[in-house]
Amino acid sequence: MAEKDPGQILLDLLADPFSTQLQKTAIIAALGSSIGTTAVIAFLFSILRPFNSVVYAPKLKHADEKHAPPPMGKGFFAWVTPLWKTTEEDMVNLIGMDATIFMRFTRMCRNIFAILTVLGCAILIPVNWTATTRVGIEDNWLSKITPNLVWGSAQWASVSVAWIFDIVVCVFLWWNYRKVVQLRRKYYESEEYQHSLHSRTLMVYDIPKNLGSDEGIARIIDSVVPSSSFSRTAIARDVRILPSLIESHGKTVRKLEKVLAVYLKDPKNLPPARPLCRPSKKDHSYASYPKGHKVDAIDYLTERIKLLELEIKDVRQRVDKRVTMPYGFASYSDISETHSIAYLCRKKKPQGAIIKLAPRPNDIIWENMPLSPSARRRRRLWNNFWMAVLTILWIVPNAFIAVFLVNLSNLGLVWKEFRDELASSPQFWSIVQGIASPAIMSLVYLLLPIAFRRMSIRAGDKTKTGRERHVVAKLYAFFTFNNLFIFSVFSAIWGFTATVVQRTNNGQDAWKAIYEADFGFLLFLSLIKVSPFWVSWLLQRQLGAAIDLAQLWTLFYSFVVRKFSNPTPRELIELTAPPPFDYASYYNYFLFYATVALCYAPIQPLVLPAAALFFCIDVAFKKYLLLYIFVTKTESGGMFWRVLFNRFLFGTFLANLVTFLVVWVRGIQVDRTQVYALAPLPILLIVFKIVCSRVYDDKIHFYATRFTKQGRTEEGLNVKEQSMRNDRLAARFGHPALYKPLITPMVHAKAQNVLASIYQGRLSDGREAGGLGDSVSVSGYSDTYVMDSMMSGKAGKASPSMPGFEVVPESRLDFEFYKNRDEFAEDHGAGELFGSDIHRPGTPGTMMSGPDSRPGTPSGGMGFGANRRLLSPYNDPGAGPSSSGYVGPSVYSPPILGANEVPSRSRSPLYSLGNDSGANLVQGAALMPVSSYPTTPAAGGPGDGSYDGDVGTYRPGVPTIPPGIFGGGPRYGGLPQSDQEFGQPATSQDPTQYDYFRGPRRGTPGPPGGGNGGNTYRG
């Protein structure tokens, strides 16, 4: 008999790709390998955990007392007890609201599928098995537990299970919705939120040009709530090319660090040839270099860093408030009033502007804030277009995955050599199919979250947490359409199309051919045949959870970087930092697993115990990961819940449609009563969604929804309004490019002696700008960063003998010493877990801790005790005099209303007499240095200590320094000016040094036992 043509075989496979020849053995292999491998990995983790705390418990080392997880012993199962004893209330304080909501969602999935496993398997498997036996058709056990051979009244079991499943899901969703509301209310009432600035701040964007001023923001809000109380407003300024310059500077610094790490790998045996590189295309002098010309990398990169810093300083000096952006912020004294105003404005666009509650400053995607509504619509349209293109293009490779990876025997039909191998070792290839196929399918989607994240940024998302929620939605839609719908029904669509084309070619009417092809029956058979694959795939998910727990990728990557490359000190420090948790990817996976289990439960009940097993194991694993390893990069306060709720309901809705298909194909064909019994379910789910939204959503999003006018004193100002002068709204919500300190190239201490001889000239050559005697301030705004000289002569700080480089000894290649620097902590918790937040120069300092504070965390008070320093203009990163003599309006601002305070905005209708964008251009500027001594700040003034909830720390007052304590002579603000006055070693302040234009580094801890303010240096 002649062998079939491979092309025809391929067409036949596309029409019917899923045979059950290998799938019974594949399920058993998947179960055994998954459980066995998970147990082995967990066993190895229990052995390695006590000896590698850098990987398996970094938060125990880095977190402060408030956020430190429960201590663990070194026993084999010592890590289990803290997981059992840590309650949800404890987790809110230890890991934050986002991580707590994640764990609540995971436990909800575990409980739902545990109950559905008992109910579904107890009803469907016996009914399907007995009904199939009565028919008298012999088949394998995997088919007997499906409704493939079950007809008639036996399908009432499927109808009953559908109702039971919907009730169980809705009860759990309602219960957890109520719990999430309670958690959100506790979050609103927490001390941190109550004392934070963003909690009582509104974000206003799409502001028209004629209202682009501080007073214009007030007009917009007053048009909706004319009786609102006093608010501080701040319009955004155009930062021009600052963000791109700072990004180029950071990339250049990292490139120089890499060049030096490779070249100085062995300082005693330097390579004979110096490293070369191509000039940057962004370099202004790029055109002067011959095409393809390479230059000395060390000299070129150091010179480019110097030029970039000078350009950044120049642009910062020329930032002007006369050029405004179409967004700004308004801060109130009362949280309830702020939220009630946001509630009233939620469906309104006064003057075309949009008013919402302000996110945390580190949550804002600043480059998208100036986008106009038309630009956002255009970007969203293109984003959706490319999403559709990617989804459609993926159908073809997805079809071949469905044909060949799911069933390796299909590959043997078109590949003769593989068919012979498959026939000789069927058991081995059954195991390979059960293990390799789901694993390969999962690896394909590793890059999807990264792609969707970038697409969401391009689409105009304004916050990072909002972007993550959109990524969850896009990933879920892509996975559900491609991995579930197309993957499952492709063979049915192909067979249906082939049948219709064949019948129409034979002369049959097209509509009659479509009707007789019976697409519903073909779809039902397709789901039956593919269902064993999803059982194997869900069983393999335990392996992924175990790999997460063991941090195998982290261990492998760290080993490769350390042994087979030349890591820079910065890269080595980042390797020891706690990694951020990717909520978008994990939420998408969990939602997709739940949707697969719900949809295939009426077809193959074994998917329910497979999903329940995964969630039962992963609840414990993920709890450990969030307590001891991962951090939340940007906290949203638990705002993921609505995305999860809606998609879980959508998965239940799809499950009802699958049950409808089963009953339509295999149910009673006479009166269709079973079909009518299922009809109310989708409608009830929609009603349930609407009820939950009406009852709970406002309570989740707003602390208060009823507006009440605030009381006023006889002078017309509430007592709280007077304290608002300390908010520094324009500084706290200013663009990061205005304050972000520039990073310093890091080199290992072993290369310090060689470093001076490998490049020509000092980096400080030609740096007249900003030198001594330059008294030009930076446009007079406190949120514009002035690059002061760095501390030198200390480990981990700039080398006095080699200006421009930060020498890092071997003993300090650890995140512990740099966790309060924004350049490191930005991607690893933003300082929220480490006792201080990344704050902005020129804003109030952040110091708070009790007497039991740990080494490396903020110390309490501003006393003169051991290992503590006062903040002085030379060691406070934003309060001291820069090279230009500018004093930032930090805790040193005088308590009286002067040039550094914005005048109170009157509620007079004569707005033109208030805050015009073209007038009072230096309002908010700090006073110039004076030689007089400060007086004791008045009560309630800027010098008083106050709690800053945005950073979760204490903002200390400045003690009065009487004349004569530290010797005579003029001083800036009367404060000590040198380290000798603190009893500390002298520091270099040479204005010709490379570091003179830089901002001071913050947060490098000193000897154990000493406190650290998070923004001060340690002796």
BALO-881324 format. One line per 4 residues: number of its first residue (from 1); for each residue z, x, y of C-alpha. Coordinates in steps of 0.05 Angstrom, whole numbers, m for minus. Each point is the difference from the previous one (the first is absolute). Example, Ala and Ser with C-alpha at 12.3 -4.5 7.8 and 13.67 -1.06 7.14 Angstrom:
BEGIN
1> 156/246/m90 ~ m13/27/69
***
This chain:
BEGIN
1> 0/0/0 ~ m22/28/67 ~ 56/21/47 ~ 7/m40/64
5> m21/29/66 ~ 61/28/38 ~ m21/m39/62 ~ 1/m65/m38
9> 67/18/m30 ~ 27/12/70 ~ m24/m68/23 ~ 33/m32/m61
13> 65/37/15 ~ 0/m24/72 ~ m5/m71/m27 ~ 56/11/m50
17> 40/64/12 ~ 68/m18/m31 ~ 6/2/m75 ~ 67/0/m35
21> m17/53/m51 ~ 47/52/30 ~ 44/m41/45 ~ 55/m18/m50
25> 14/73/m15 ~ m9/16/74 ~ 57/m47/21 ~ 47/31/m52
29> m20/70/22 ~ 11/m18/73 ~ 69/m29/m14 ~ 22/60/m42
33> m27/53/46 ~ 27/m35/62 ~ 71/m10/m26 ~ 2/68/m35
37> m27/39/59 ~ 45/m36/49 ~ 61/16/m43 ~ m20/73/m5
41> m11/7/75 ~ 66/m35/16 ~ 35/47/m48 ~ m31/61/33
45> 18/m28/68 ~ 73/m7/m21 ~ 0/72/m21 ~ m35/30/61
49> 32/m44/53 ~ 67/37/8 ~ m36/67/9 ~ m53/m20/50
53> 31/m41/56 ~ m55/21/49 ~ m49/m43/m39 ~ 45/m52/m32
57> 52/m13/54 ~ m23/27/68 ~ 35/m57/38 ~ 68/22/m27
61> m11/65/37 ~ m33/m24/64 ~ 27/m69/17 ~ 60/m8/45
65> 65/m34/m21 ~ m24/m70/17 ~ m64/5/m41 ~ 21/48/m55
69> m9/m31/m69 ~ 57/m3/m50 ~ 17/68/m30 ~ m21/15/m71
73> 30/44/m53 ~ m38/49/m42 ~ 7/m39/m64 ~ m60/m23/m41
77> 7/m73/20 ~ 38/12/65 ~ m58/m28/40 ~ 6/m69/m32
81> 70/m18/25 ~ m17/3/75 ~ m60/m45/m12 ~ 44/m51/m35
85> 54/0/54 ~ m42/2/63 ~ m7/m71/27 ~ m54/m29/45
89> 48/1/59 ~ 10/75/m12 ~ m74/11/m4 ~ m12/m31/69
93> 44/54/30 ~ m24/57/m44 ~ m75/m10/m5 ~ m19/m51/53
97> m27/m70/1 ~ m71/16/m24 ~ 26/35/m63 ~ 50/m55/m12
101> m54/m54/4 ~ m43/41/m47 ~ 57/2/m51 ~ 12/m75/8
105> m74/m14/m12 ~ 1/45/m62 ~ 61/m35/m28 ~ m32/m68/14
109> m61/20/m40 ~ 44/24/m57 ~ 39/m65/m2 ~ m61/m44/5
113> m38/33/m56 ~ 62/6/m44 ~ 8/m76/4 ~ m75/m13/m6
117> m2/44/m62 ~ 52/m41/m35 ~ m29/m68/21 ~ m74/18/m6
121> 4/37/m67 ~ 47/m52/m30 ~ m49/m56/16 ~ m71/29/m1
125> 3/48/m59 ~ 27/m51/m52 ~ m47/m55/24 ~ m62/44/0
129> 17/31/m67 ~ 13/m66/m36 ~ m60/m35/32 ~ m46/57/m20
133> 27/m3/m72 ~ m13/m75/m5 ~ m73/11/19 ~ m4/45/m61
137> m39/57/33 ~ 24/68/m21 ~ 5/51/56 ~ 43/59/20
141> 70/m12/27 ~ m21/21/71 ~ m48/m58/4 ~ 47/m50/m32
145> 50/4/57 ~ m55/m17/51 ~ m29/m70/14 ~ m68/23/m26
149> 4/m45/m61 ~ 46/m54/27 ~ m29/m68/19 ~ 21/m69/21
153> 71/m23/10 ~ 29/69/m16 ~ m22/20/70 ~ 57/m42/29
157> 41/63/m14 ~ m43/37/52 ~ 10/m56/50 ~ 75/0/m10
161> 5/76/6 ~ m41/m2/65 ~ 51/m49/31 ~ 59/41/m26
165> m29/65/27 ~ m13/m29/69 ~ 71/m28/4 ~ 31/66/m22
169> m42/40/50 ~ 15/m47/58 ~ 74/m1/m14 ~ 4/76/1
173> m43/5/62 ~ 43/m51/37 ~ 64/34/m21 ~ m24/69/21
177> m30/m27/65 ~ 69/m25/18 ~ 32/66/m19 ~ m51/38/42
181> 17/m44/60 ~ 74/17/m11 ~ m16/74/m4 ~ m41/m5/64
185> 57/m35/36 ~ 48/55/m21 ~ m51/51/24 ~ m4/m34/68
189> 76/0/5 ~ 8/72/m21 ~ 29/49/50 ~ m63/42/m2
193> m46/m57/18 ~ 47/m31/51 ~ 3/66/39 ~ m73/20/m7
197> m49/m4/57 ~ m59/m28/m39 ~ 41/m60/m21 ~ 1/m26/71
201> m69/24/22 ~ m65/m38/3 ~ m68/31/m11 ~ m55/m28/45
205> m73/18/m11 ~ m69/m24/21 ~ 26/2/71 ~ m55/m15/51
209> m17/54/51 ~ 27/m38/59 ~ 69/m2/m32 ~ 0/71/m26
213> 67/20/31 ~ 74/m5/m13 ~ 4/m61/43 ~ m62/m29/m34
217> 37/m2/m66 ~ 56/m38/33 ~ m49/m50/29 ~ m31/m13/m69
221> 67/m13/m32 ~ 24/m43/57 ~ m61/m44/m6 ~ 27/m22/m68
225> 75/5/11 ~ 12/m3/75 ~ 75/m6/m8 ~ 8/64/m41
229> 50/51/23 ~ m10/70/27 ~ m46/45/m40 ~ m21/73/4
233> m75/8/m6 ~ m43/61/m12 ~ m76/1/0 ~ m33/52/m43
237> m37/59/30 ~ m65/32/m19 ~ 16/64/m38 ~ m73/21/2
241> m17/53/m52 ~ 72/20/m15 ~ 2/m28/m71 ~ m63/37/m22
245> 25/64/33 ~ 67/m4/m36 ~ m35/m16/m66 ~ m46/61/9
249> 60/43/17 ~ 37/m21/m63 ~ m61/13/m44 ~ m11/68/32
253> 73/19/m10 ~ m3/m19/m73 ~ m65/37/m9 ~ 31/63/31
257> 60/m7/m45 ~ m45/m4/m61 ~ m40/61/22 ~ 64/40/11
261> 29/m23/m67 ~ m60/25/m37 ~ m8/64/40 ~ 74/18/m1
265> 12/m20/m72 ~ 20/72/m14 ~ 20/31/66 ~ 4/70/m30
269> m71/m4/m26 ~ m43/m35/51 ~ m73/m16/m18 ~ m50/51/28
273> m39/m54/37 ~ 30/m46/51 ~ m11/m75/m10 ~ m59/m32/34
277> m14/m72/20 ~ m53/m41/36 ~ 16/m23/71 ~ 21/m72/7
281> m55/m48/23 ~ 52/m31/47 ~ 9/67/35 ~ m29/m1/70
285> m29/69/m12 ~ m32/m18/m67 ~ m70/2/29 ~ 10/72/22
289> 7/23/m73 ~ m64/15/m40 ~ m15/m52/m53 ~ 36/16/m65
293> 40/56/34 ~ 70/13/m27 ~ 57/27/42 ~ 67/32/m15
297> 41/m59/m24 ~ 69/24/23 ~ m22/19/71 ~ m44/m61/9
301> 50/m51/m24 ~ 58/29/40 ~ m43/0/62 ~ m23/m71/m13
305> 72/m23/m9 ~ 18/30/67 ~ m59/m33/35 ~ 15/m68/m32
309> 72/3/23 ~ m20/17/70 ~ m50/m57/0 ~ 53/m49/m28
313> 48/21/54 ~ m53/m9/53 ~ m19/m70/m24 ~ 73/m21/m5
317> 11/22/72 ~ m58/m43/23 ~ 21/m64/m37 ~ 3/m53/54
321> 27/m71/1 ~ m57/m24/43 ~ m45/0/m62 ~ 32/m53/m45
325> m16/m28/m68 ~ m5/m74/m21 ~ 68/0/m35 ~ 72/9/18
329> 72/m19/m17 ~ 55/m43/28 ~ 73/10/m18 ~ 56/m51/8
333> 75/6/m3 ~ 9/m53/m54 ~ m31/m1/m69 ~ 2/m75/m7
337> m38/m10/65 ~ m52/51/m20 ~ m13/m33/m66 ~ m1/m70/30
341> m52/22/51 ~ m42/31/m56 ~ 7/m66/m39 ~ m24/m40/60
345> m60/46/10 ~ m21/5/m73 ~ m57/m50/7 ~ m16/12/74
349> m42/51/37 ~ 24/m1/72 ~ m54/31/44 ~ m35/20/m64
353> 57/46/m21 ~ 37/m1/m66 ~ 76/5/m1 ~ 37/21/m63
357> 64/33/m21 ~ m5/75/9 ~ 1/43/m63 ~ 37/66/m5
361> m35/52/43 ~ m16/43/m61 ~ m34/m61/m32 ~ m54/m7/53
365> m71/24/m12 ~ m11/22/71 ~ m75/13/m4 ~ m12/m74/m15
369> 44/m29/55 ~ m53/4/55 ~ m53/m37/m41 ~ m26/m63/31
373> m3/m66/m39 ~ m76/7/m7 ~ 7/71/m26 ~ 51/m22/m52
377> m44/m58/m22 ~ m60/46/m6 ~ 40/51/m40 ~ 29/m53/m46
381> m70/m26/m12 ~ m26/69/m19 ~ 62/12/m42 ~ m11/m65/m39
385> m74/18/m7 ~ 15/67/m32 ~ 53/m32/m44 ~ m53/m49/m25
389> m50/57/m11 ~ 52/41/m39 ~ 19/m60/m42 ~ m72/m17/m17
393> m20/72/m15 ~ 59/7/m47 ~ m25/m57/m45 ~ m50/45/m36
397> 48/56/m21 ~ 52/m53/m14 ~ m48/m34/m48 ~ m12/64/m39
401> 75/12/m3 ~ 7/m70/m29 ~ m55/13/m51 ~ 16/71/m24
405> 72/19/18 ~ 31/m64/m25 ~ m36/3/m67 ~ m22/69/m23
409> m41/m30/m57 ~ m49/m25/53 ~ m11/73/21 ~ m17/16/m72
413> m55/m51/m1 ~ m40/37/54 ~ 23/71/m20 ~ m16/16/m72
417> 41/63/m6 ~ 62/m35/27 ~ m12/m58/m48 ~ 3/47/m59
421> 65/31/27 ~ 29/m69/12 ~ m16/m20/m72 ~ 33/63/m28
425> 66/m7/39 ~ 10/m73/19 ~ 76/5/4 ~ m2/60/47
429> m49/m33/48 ~ 40/m64/m2 ~ 59/39/27 ~ m44/34/52
433> m25/m69/22 ~ 70/m26/7 ~ 24/59/41 ~ m60/30/36
437> m36/m62/23 ~ 56/m30/43 ~ 18/69/26 ~ m71/16/23
441> m5/m68/33 ~ 64/13/39 ~ m21/69/23 ~ m62/m28/32
445> 41/m35/53 ~ 44/56/24 ~ m41/10/63 ~ m7/m73/18
449> 67/m5/40 ~ m20/59/42 ~ m68/m29/15 ~ 27/m69/17
453> 54/31/44 ~ m51/36/42 ~ m43/m62/3 ~ 59/m41/26
457> 13/51/55 ~ m73/m4/19 ~ 5/m75/1 ~ 50/3/58
461> 69/m10/m32 ~ 54/13/52 ~ 58/19/m45 ~ 7/43/m62
465> 40/m53/m36 ~ m52/m53/17 ~ m53/47/m26 ~ 37/7/m65
469> 5/m75/m8 ~ m75/m5/11 ~ m12/55/m51 ~ 40/m40/m51
473> m43/m61/14 ~ m65/38/m5 ~ 19/38/m62 ~ 23/m64/m34
477> m65/m36/18 ~ m42/59/m25 ~ 39/7/m65 ~ 1/m75/m14
481> m75/m8/13 ~ m26/63/m34 ~ 53/17/m52 ~ 18/m70/m21
485> m55/m49/18 ~ m64/42/m8 ~ 29/42/m56 ~ 21/m62/m39
489> m59/m47/12 ~ m58/48/5 ~ m23/m11/m71 ~ 3/m75/11
493> m42/4/63 ~ m50/47/m34 ~ m6/m44/m61 ~ m6/m63/42
497> m55/31/42 ~ m38/26/m60 ~ 3/m68/m34 ~ m25/m38/61
501> m57/50/11 ~ m21/m4/m73 ~ m1/m77/1 ~ m38/m5/65
505> m51/50/m26 ~ m10/m47/m59 ~ m18/m56/48 ~ 67/m36/5
509> 22/m29/66 ~ 47/48/38 ~ 55/m51/14 ~ m1/m23/m72
513> 3/72/m24 ~ 60/13/44 ~ 36/m62/m26 ~ m14/15/m73
517> 20/74/6 ~ 73/m24/8 ~ 28/55/45 ~ 71/m25/m11
521> m4/13/m75 ~ m30/70/11 ~ 55/16/50 ~ 54/m23/m48
525> m27/44/m56 ~ m5/59/49 ~ 74/m6/19 ~ 20/m5/m74
529> m37/64/m17 ~ 26/42/58 ~ 72/m23/m5 ~ 22/54/m50
533> m21/53/49 ~ 48/m27/53 ~ 57/1/m50 ~ m14/74/m13
537> m8/13/74 ~ 67/m32/18 ~ 35/38/m56 ~ m26/65/30
541> 33/m14/67 ~ 67/24/m28 ~ m30/69/m6 ~ m16/0/75
545> 71/m21/16 ~ 28/57/m42 ~ m46/50/33 ~ 26/m24/68
549> 72/10/m22 ~ m13/70/m27 ~ m39/19/63 ~ m50/35/m44
553> m53/3/54 ~ 50/29/50 ~ 22/53/m50 ~ m71/17/m18
557> m24/4/72 ~ 60/41/22 ~ m11/48/m58 ~ m74/9/15
561> 12/10/75 ~ 55/52/m10 ~ m33/39/m57 ~ m75/m4/13
565> m6/m3/76 ~ 31/32/60 ~ 42/m55/32 ~ 21/5/72
569> 74/m7/18 ~ m16/m69/27 ~ m31/m21/m66 ~ 60/26/m39
573> 48/m38/46 ~ m41/m64/m9 ~ 3/8/m75 ~ 76/m7/2
577> m1/m63/44 ~ 11/m70/m30 ~ m69/m32/m8 ~ m17/m67/34
581> m6/m61/m44 ~ m69/m32/m3 ~ 19/m73/5 ~ m73/m25/6
585> m21/30/m67 ~ 61/m21/m39 ~ 0/m70/28 ~ m74/m7/m17
589> 12/24/m71 ~ 58/m47/m12 ~ m37/m59/29 ~ m61/16/m42
593> 41/7/m63 ~ 33/m67/14 ~ m67/m33/13 ~ m30/27/m64
597> 60/m23/m41 ~ 0/m70/31 ~ m75/m9/m8 ~ m5/23/m72
601> 64/m34/m24 ~ m38/m64/m19 ~ m52/42/m37 ~ 42/56/m31
605> 76/m12/2 ~ 14/73/m18 ~ m14/20/73 ~ 67/m31/19
609> 45/46/m41 ~ m43/59/20 ~ 11/m16/74 ~ 74/m15/m10
613> 10/66/m36 ~ m32/38/57 ~ 42/m33/55 ~ 64/7/m40
617> m11/75/m6 ~ m26/10/70 ~ 58/m35/35 ~ 46/56/m22
621> m50/56/13 ~ m19/m24/69 ~ 72/m10/20 ~ 14/73/m16
625> m62/23/37 ~ 18/m38/63 ~ 73/20/m2 ~ m8/74/m13
629> m72/23/11 ~ m45/m42/45 ~ 10/m19/73 ~ m32/m54/43
633> m47/33/48 ~ m2/m57/49 ~ 51/m56/m5 ~ m25/m71/12
637> 66/m36/m14 ~ m26/m36/m62 ~ m63/m31/29 ~ m40/7/m65
641> 29/m63/m30 ~ m51/m51/25 ~ m58/42/m26 ~ 33/3/m69
645> 18/m74/0 ~ m70/m23/17 ~ m34/44/m52 ~ 49/m19/m55
649> m16/m73/14 ~ m74/17/m2 ~ 8/32/m68 ~ 35/m64/m24
653> m58/m40/28 ~ m50/42/m40 ~ 42/m11/m62 ~ m6/m75/9
657> m75/7/4 ~ m1/39/m65 ~ 42/m54/m34 ~ m48/m52/29
661> m58/38/m33 ~ 35/3/m68 ~ 16/m75/1 ~ m71/m17/24
665> m33/39/m56 ~ 49/m13/m57 ~ 38/m62/21 ~ m13/m73/m14
669> m73/m13/18 ~ 5/m76/3 ~ 46/m20/57 ~ 16/67/33
673> 73/m20/9 ~ 23/71/m9 ~ m45/24/57 ~ 27/m54/46
677> 71/22/m17 ~ m15/69/28 ~ m32/m24/64 ~ 64/m7/41
681> 23/72/m12 ~ m45/36/51 ~ 16/m53/52 ~ 75/7/m12
685> m5/76/8 ~ m33/m9/68 ~ 54/m49/21 ~ 53/48/m24
689> m30/56/42 ~ 0/m44/62 ~ 72/m22/m10 ~ 25/71/m9
693> m38/22/62 ~ 29/m56/42 ~ 71/10/m25 ~ 7/75/m1
697> m54/38/38 ~ 29/m8/70 ~ 68/22/m25 ~ m31/63/m30
701> m38/20/62 ~ 46/m20/57 ~ 74/11/12 ~ 1/m61/46
705> m52/m53/15 ~ 35/m42/53 ~ m5/27/71 ~ 63/m2/42
709> 5/27/71 ~ 47/58/6 ~ 60/m3/47 ~ 1/41/63
713> 53/31/45 ~ 6/m14/74 ~ m41/61/15 ~ m56/m30/m41
717> 3/50/m58 ~ 31/m10/m67 ~ 48/54/m22 ~ m46/17/m58
721> m58/8/49 ~ 35/57/35 ~ 4/38/m66 ~ m75/m9/m10
725> m11/56/50 ~ 17/48/m56 ~ m56/m26/m45 ~ m54/48/25
729> m51/m52/m24 ~ m60/39/25 ~ 25/62/m36 ~ 20/m33/m66
733> m65/m40/m5 ~ m45/52/31 ~ m58/30/m37 ~ 23/57/m46
737> m52/46/30 ~ 42/1/64 ~ 62/28/m34 ~ m19/28/m68
741> 21/73/m4 ~ m52/48/m25 ~ 11/35/m67 ~ 9/75/m6
745> m37/42/m51 ~ 48/18/m56 ~ m1/66/m37 ~ 44/26/m56
749> 55/48/20 ~ m27/52/m49 ~ m61/8/45 ~ 37/5/66
753> m5/75/7 ~ m74/1/m18 ~ m19/m60/44 ~ 4/39/65
757> m53/49/m22 ~ m54/m47/m27 ~ m24/m31/65 ~ m16/27/68
761> 35/m19/64 ~ 57/m47/16 ~ m11/m75/m4 ~ 33/m8/68
765> m54/39/37 ~ m30/m39/57 ~ 53/m54/0 ~ 15/m7/73
769> 2/m75/m2 ~ 70/m26/m6 ~ 33/67/12 ~ 60/14/42
773> m5/m31/67 ~ m45/m55/m23 ~ 37/m62/21 ~ m53/m51/m15
777> 27/m58/m40 ~ m41/m39/m49 ~ m22/m58/42 ~ 72/m18/10
781> 7/m39/m65 ~ 57/12/m48 ~ m41/m14/m63 ~ m49/57/14
785> 22/59/m39 ~ 11/67/35 ~ m7/59/m48 ~ 61/43/10
789> 13/68/m29 ~ 26/4/m71 ~ 64/29/m24 ~ m12/68/m31
793> 37/51/m41 ~ 23/m51/m53 ~ m25/m11/m70 ~ m53/m53/m3
797> m13/5/75 ~ m52/38/39 ~ 3/74/m8 ~ 18/36/64
801> m40/61/m22 ~ m61/m43/m18 ~ m8/m57/51 ~ m38/m60/m24
805> 21/2/m73 ~ 59/m31/m36 ~ 28/47/m52 ~ 29/m37/m60
809> 44/38/m50 ~ m3/m15/m74 ~ 68/m34/2 ~ m24/m52/49
813> m64/m23/m35 ~ 33/m68/m10 ~ m8/m68/33 ~ 76/m1/12
817> m8/47/58 ~ m57/m37/33 ~ 13/m73/m16 ~ 15/m18/73
821> m64/29/26 ~ m52/m53/13 ~ m56/44/m27 ~ 33/m3/m69
825> 40/m65/1 ~ m56/m44/25 ~ m29/m7/m70 ~ 66/1/m37
829> 43/m54/30 ~ m7/14/75 ~ 72/25/3 ~ 29/m68/m16
833> 33/25/m64 ~ 22/66/29 ~ 49/m21/54 ~ m46/4/60
837> m66/m29/20 ~ m61/34/28 ~ 12/m13/73 ~ m39/18/61
841> 15/54/51 ~ 23/m28/65 ~ 37/m57/m34 ~ 74/m6/m16
845> 25/47/m53 ~ 20/m23/m69 ~ 65/22/m31 ~ 48/m40/m42
849> 40/14/m61 ~ 70/m3/m26 ~ 47/57/m15 ~ m25/1/m71
853> m71/14/18 ~ m39/46/m45 ~ m29/67/17 ~ m67/m10/30
857> 16/m70/27 ~ 23/m18/70 ~ 70/18/19 ~ 45/m46/38
861> 13/5/72 ~ m17/51/53 ~ 62/44/m6 ~ 6/75/3
865> 21/8/m72 ~ m26/51/m49 ~ m74/m2/m17 ~ m14/m51/55
869> m36/7/66 ~ m8/m40/62 ~ m70/m22/16 ~ m24/45/54
873> m66/2/37 ~ m20/59/m43 ~ 13/m30/m68 ~ m12/m75/8
877> m72/m15/m15 ~ m15/m42/59 ~ 60/4/45 ~ m3/71/26
881> m41/35/53 ~ m68/21/m23 ~ m40/57/24 ~ m18/m43/58
885> 72/m14/18 ~ m4/m73/m20 ~ 63/m35/m24 ~ m14/m57/m48
889> 39/m64/15 ~ 41/3/m63 ~ 75/m6/m4 ~ 3/43/62
893> m27/m53/46 ~ 48/m20/56 ~ 32/m67/m8 ~ m24/m25/67
897> m66/m35/10 ~ m46/54/24 ~ m69/28/m10 ~ 10/1/m75
901> 14/m75/m5 ~ m50/m56/5 ~ 23/m51/52 ~ 21/m68/m25
905> m56/m50/m4 ~ 17/m60/42 ~ m19/m70/m22 ~ m29/m11/69
909> m69/m32/m2 ~ m24/57/46 ~ m22/44/m57 ~ m42/43/46
913> 64/29/28 ~ 23/23/m68 ~ m28/47/m51 ~ m73/11/19
917> m40/49/m40 ~ m22/35/62 ~ 68/8/31 ~ 64/36/m18
921> m38/48/m44 ~ 60/45/m12 ~ 48/m55/m20 ~ 35/21/m63
925> m6/74/17 ~ 59/45/m8 ~ 35/34/57 ~ m19/71/14
929> 51/54/m16 ~ 60/5/46 ~ 56/49/3 ~ 56/m48/12
933> 49/m19/m55 ~ m3/m70/m30 ~ 53/m51/10 ~ 30/m42/m55
937> m50/m56/m16 ~ 20/m69/20 ~ 15/m50/m54 ~ m62/m30/m28
941> m43/55/28 ~ m48/43/m36 ~ 53/51/m15 ~ 41/m47/m42
945> m4/5/m75 ~ m40/m57/m31 ~ m28/m17/m68 ~ m75/5/m8
949> m22/m44/m58 ~ m73/21/2 ~ 22/67/m26 ~ 64/m22/m33
953> 41/51/38 ~ 48/8/57 ~ m24/18/70 ~ 56/42/29
957> 21/4/71 ~ 3/67/36 ~ 69/27/13 ~ 14/24/70
961> 0/76/5 ~ 47/22/56 ~ m20/60/42 ~ 24/66/m25
965> 6/m15/m74 ~ m63/39/m16 ~ m1/45/60 ~ m32/m7/68
969> m72/m4/22 ~ m49/m57/9 ~ m14/m42/m62 ~ m47/m57/m19
973> 44/m61/4 ~ 62/44/m3 ~ m9/10/m75 ~ 5/67/m37
977> m66/36/0 ~ 7/55/m52 ~ 24/9/m70 ~ 53/50/24
981> 34/m57/37 ~ 8/m35/m67 ~ 25/63/m34 ~ m67/6/m35
985> m48/60/m5 ~ m47/10/56 ~ m70/m30/m6 ~ m65/23/30
989> m33/m42/53 ~ m58/47/18 ~ m51/m43/37 ~ m56/45/m24
993> 13/m16/m73 ~ m48/m43/m40 ~ 54/m52/m14 ~ 18/m10/73
997> m46/m61/4 ~ 26/m32/m64 ~ 53/m51/m11 ~ 63/21/m35
1001> 7/m12/m74 ~ 54/m47/m21 ~ 42/m14/m59 ~ 6/68/m35
1005> 68/m2/m32 ~ 49/56/7 ~ 55/24/m46 ~ 31/m50/m47
1009> 56/m39/31 ~ m30/m5/69 ~ m28/m62/32 ~ m70/m9/24
1013> m22/m47/53 ~ m69/m6/m26 ~ m28/25/66 ~ 42/61/14
1017> 2/71/m25 ~ 54/27/m43 ~ 36/66/11
***
